[in-house]
Amino acid sequence: MSYTIDRVIKDVDFEDVDRRARQALTDHGFGVLTEIDVKATMKKKLDKDMQAYRILGACNPGMAWEAIGVEPRGGAMLPCNVILREVSEGIEVSAVDPLASMSAIDNGELKQVAGKVRDMLSEVVESI
């Protein structure tokens, strides 16, 4: 089982994909709670250069409420990370597959919620 939902977008600027990703997340009921500029962090902390790489910590409050309601410690797996990174073919967008990340938790109700979120994130990635 793959642990991410992926798409490469060609002939587009990194910041444009970032804007499009944030809009797609909003359109599907998610908000961005956290943002990590991995490229800047690696430069600052290790003086290492790398291609653009950003992690967006996305959350759909209704789905998070539902997930935590059926598995209170499941919050350790939140938020749903979406990464944007420069690759040779363009900008790759990868969203965590919530079913894969929650697979270690033996809770059928949680897996149903994770499946719904996976479908939502698949739509997000496709719409960017």
N, C-alpha and C positions, 0 to 999 in steps of 0.2 A: 504494500500500500504506500503510495506516495504521501508525503507529509505536507506538501504544498500544492496550491492551485496556481498555475503559472501561465504567463503570456509575455511575449516579447513584442514591443511596439517599435517599429522601424521609422527612421527619418523624422525624429521628433526630439525636441530639447528636453533634458532631464527635468527642468523646472516646470515645463508644460505638462509632463506626465504627472508630476507631483500635484499640480493644480487639478488635473483631471481625476486623479485618484481620490483626492480629498472630496471633490464634488460627487463622485460616484459613491463614496462611502456615505456622505450626507444624504444623497438621494435614496439610499437603501436603509436609512435609519441608524447609521453608525456615526459616532463622533470620534475625533482623534484626541485621545487623552494624553499620549506621550509622543515625543519625537526624538529620535537619536540620529544625529549626523555622524555616522560611523567614520566617514572620510576625515572630517575635521577632528574627531576624537583621536583617531590613530595618528594624525599629524601632530597634534598637541601632546599626547601622552608618550608616543614612541618615536616621533619624528619620521614616520613612515608615510609614503605616498601611495594612494590607491585611487581607483576609479570612484566616481560618485556612488554612494551607498547610504541609504536612509531607511530607518525603521520607523514606521508609524504604528503606534499602539492604538488599535481601533476597538470601540466598544458599542454594542447595541444595548442600551440600558434594559429594554424589555426582555431581551434574550438572556442577558446576564442575570437579571432578577430570577428568571425562570430556572436557569442552570444552578444558581446558588441555592434556590429553594429546594431543589431535588438532591443537591449534593453540596453542603455548605463549604467543604474544603476544596471544592472544584474551582473556587476563586483563585487558587494558586496557579491555575492554567490561563488566567485572564491577564490582560486583554488579548484580543486576536491581533497578532502582528502581521503587518503587511510591509514587505520590503520593496524598495525601488533601487535598482542598481544598474550601472552602465555595464553593458557587455558588448562584445564586438559587433553583434547584430543590431543593437539598438538599446532600448531601456527595457529591462526585464522587471515585471511586476510579479511578486510571489506573495500569496496570502497563505497563512497557516491553514491546514485542513483540520478543523476542530474535532472531527471524528478521529483522526489519527492522534491528535494531542490528548484526547480524553480516553483513548483506548486502554490505558492502564487502570482506569477506574471501572470497577465492575458494578455498573448501575445502568440498567436498561432505559430508564426515564431520561437520564442524562444523555445517553447516546441518541435518543430521539431529538432532544434539543440541539445537540451538536450537529446532527444531520440537517436540521433546519438552517442552522447558521452556516454550514458548509454550502448549502444551496444559495443562500444570500450572498456569501463571499464569492462564489462562482459567478453570480450575476454582476457583482461589483467589478471583478477582474475583467470580465467580458466587455463591460460597458466603458471601460477606460479608453 
